[in-house]
Amino acid sequence: MLDLDQELKVADEFWDFLGGTGAYEELLNCFERVGIELRPEIDKYFEKFK
């Protein structure tokens, strides 16, 4: 139904298509930095689900 090479983009293909070459890697780096910085707050939030 879909031409996978032309009509479907996932992960790095999708983000690099939207933001240019390297956008996906930069996005991952941003999420990693924020995750490290907010780790205590994230852990505290999820404590209530144990």
N, C-alpha and C positions, 0 to 999 in steps of 0.2 A: 504494500500500500504506500509506503514511503520510500523515496530514494535516499537511503541512509547517508550517502556521501554528500548530498546537497540539501536535504531537508531536516536532518536531525543532528543537533549538536549537543554534546553533554560534557560536563566538567571543563577541562582545559580548552577544548574546542569552542564551547559556548562562551566562556568568559573572555578568552582571547579574541573571539569574533566581536564581542561587544566593546572591549576595552583596549584592544591591540595586543600585540605580542608581549607576553610576560604578565598580563593582567591577572591570570589565574594564580600564578605563583605569588604575586604581590598580595592578592586577596587572602590566600592561605597564610602568608606571613602576618597580615593584620589580625586575623582571627587568632593565631597563635599568641601574638603579643598581648592582645586583650585578654585572652584566656588565662595567661600566666599572671597578669596583673590582677584580674578579678577572681582568681581561684578561691581565696578564702570566702568571698561573698557567695560564690556559686556553691561551694561546699555547704555553707551555712543554710542556704535556701533548700538544698536537697536533703538535708538532715531530717526534715519533717516528713519525708516520704519513706523512711526506714521502718 
